Structure formats: C-alpha cells, structure tokens
Amino acid sequence: MILVDTSALIDFFKNKNDKLSKIIENNKICTSDIIIMEYLQGVKSNKEHLIIKEWLLRLPNYKITQETYLFSSQIYRKCRKSGITIRKPIDCLIASIAIKNDLPIYTLDKDFEYISKCFNLDIMK
C-alpha cells in the first residue's frame, strides 16, 4: 500500500498524473481521514465533491489515534531542533501515519522531504 498525500491527489485530479494513475489502477493506494478532509475542503463543485468523496471513502483508510498525534508532535519538534521548520503541522500528522504503518508516501509536498531528513520516511514522486 502507498499513502497518497493531498498534493498528489490535487495533481492527479488536475493533470491526470500517469505514475499515480498506474498505482491507482493496481489498487495499491490508501488514505486517511485527514487527507480526505484536506483534499475535499478545496473542491469547489458540489457534484465533484460528492464523486471524489465517494471514491476516497472506498479506499483503505488508516485511522488516526492518540499515538499518531503524539508522534506527529515529536516529528515537528525533532525537525525544529534540527533547524527545519515544517510549514504545515498536518504534514507531520500525515507523515506519522506513514511512518507508524510502514507505508511509503506519494507526495509532491516539500515538507515531507524535510521530515525525511530527520525520520525514516519513504517518499515516492
């Protein structure tokens, strides 16, 4: 399974990213509620919102636990102590889902590259 970040979903739905299309065709992607929320809040059309929401809700979903939140705070703190400021704390939460569940993450967001300098985070592009 590959955790698909919001940035990759945005690129996929706007540009039909071929690499992500192949991953999706092989049913190898998963998501989490935070990614679903982050993506859907930017969808303008009600019809598109409904279609994409139904599609996202059919994907395997990794739930966020208290441990996930606590680990995401450790990610932010360790990066900060290393001189790296993560711009969006949600990215720390998404990274913690990937790390704790041993999932590679497909992303176009640079914050994950910064996180991978401090933690073992497998990033796909």
C-alpha positions as CSV (number, residue, x, y, z in Angstrom):
1,M,0.0,0.0,0.0
2,I,1.0,3.6,-0.7
3,L,-0.3,6.5,1.3
4,V,-1.3,9.3,-1.2
5,D,-0.9,12.8,0.1
6,T,-3.2,15.6,-0.7
7,S,-0.7,17.3,-3.0
8,A,-0.5,14.2,-5.2
9,L,-4.3,13.9,-5.3
10,I,-4.6,17.5,-6.4
11,D,-2.1,16.9,-9.2
12,F,-3.8,13.7,-10.2
13,F,-7.3,15.2,-10.4
14,K,-6.0,18.3,-12.3
15,N,-3.3,16.8,-14.5
16,K,-4.1,13.0,-14.5
17,N,-0.6,12.1,-13.3
18,D,0.4,9.0,-15.2
19,K,2.5,7.5,-12.5
20,L,-0.2,7.9,-9.9
21,S,-2.8,6.6,-12.4
22,K,-0.8,3.3,-12.7
23,I,-0.6,3.0,-8.9
24,I,-4.4,3.6,-8.6
25,E,-5.1,1.1,-11.3
26,N,-3.2,-1.6,-9.3
27,N,-5.3,-0.8,-6.2
28,K,-2.2,0.0,-4.2
29,I,-3.2,3.3,-2.6
30,C,-4.6,4.1,0.8
31,T,-5.6,7.2,2.6
32,S,-6.5,8.7,6.0
33,D,-9.4,10.9,7.2
34,I,-7.0,13.9,7.5
35,I,-6.1,13.6,3.8
36,I,-9.7,13.2,2.8
37,M,-10.6,16.3,4.8
38,E,-7.7,18.3,3.4
39,Y,-8.5,17.4,-0.2
40,L,-12.3,17.8,0.0
41,Q,-12.1,21.3,1.6
42,G,-10.7,22.6,-1.6
43,V,-13.2,21.1,-4.0
44,K,-15.4,23.9,-5.4
45,S,-18.2,22.0,-7.2
46,N,-20.8,20.1,-5.2
47,K,-21.1,17.4,-7.8
48,E,-17.3,16.9,-8.0
49,H,-17.2,17.0,-4.1
50,L,-19.7,14.1,-3.9
51,I,-18.0,12.0,-6.6
52,I,-14.5,12.4,-5.2
53,K,-15.7,11.9,-1.6
54,E,-17.3,8.6,-2.5
55,W,-14.2,7.5,-4.3
56,L,-11.9,8.4,-1.4
57,L,-14.1,6.7,1.1
58,R,-13.8,3.4,-0.7
59,L,-10.0,3.4,-0.3
60,P,-8.3,1.6,2.6
61,N,-8.2,4.1,5.4
62,Y,-5.6,4.4,8.2
63,K,-7.2,5.8,11.3
64,I,-5.5,8.5,13.4
65,T,-5.0,7.5,17.0
66,Q,-3.8,9.5,20.0
67,E,-0.4,7.8,19.5
68,T,-0.4,9.2,15.9
69,Y,-1.0,12.7,17.2
70,L,1.7,12.4,19.8
71,F,4.2,11.1,17.3
72,S,3.4,13.9,14.9
73,S,4.4,16.4,17.7
74,Q,7.7,14.5,18.0
75,I,8.2,14.8,14.3
76,Y,7.7,18.6,14.4
77,R,9.9,19.0,17.5
78,K,12.8,16.9,16.2
79,C,12.7,18.7,12.8
80,R,12.7,22.0,14.6
81,K,15.6,21.1,16.8
82,S,17.5,20.1,13.6
83,G,16.9,23.6,12.2
84,I,13.9,22.5,9.9
85,T,10.6,24.2,10.3
86,I,7.7,22.3,8.9
87,R,5.3,24.7,7.4
88,K,2.1,22.7,7.9
89,P,1.6,20.6,11.1
90,I,-0.9,18.5,9.1
91,D,2.1,17.2,7.1
92,C,3.6,15.9,10.4
93,L,0.4,14.1,11.1
94,I,0.3,12.5,7.6
95,A,4.0,11.6,7.9
96,S,3.3,10.0,11.3
97,I,0.6,7.8,9.7
98,A,3.1,6.7,7.0
99,I,5.9,6.1,9.4
100,K,3.9,4.2,12.1
101,N,2.2,2.0,9.5
102,D,5.4,1.5,7.4
103,L,3.8,3.0,4.3
104,P,5.6,4.8,1.5
105,I,4.1,8.2,0.8
106,Y,3.4,9.5,-2.6
107,T,3.6,13.3,-2.4
108,L,4.7,16.5,-4.2
109,D,5.0,18.5,-1.0
110,K,8.5,19.5,0.1
111,D,7.7,19.3,3.8
112,F,7.9,15.5,3.6
113,E,11.4,15.8,2.1
114,Y,12.4,17.8,5.2
115,I,10.7,15.3,7.5
116,S,12.7,12.5,5.8
117,K,15.9,14.2,6.9
118,C,15.0,13.5,10.5
119,F,12.9,10.3,10.2
120,N,12.8,7.2,8.1
121,L,10.1,8.3,5.7
122,D,9.9,6.5,2.3
123,I,8.9,9.2,-0.3
124,M,7.7,8.4,-3.8
125,K,7.4,11.1,-6.5
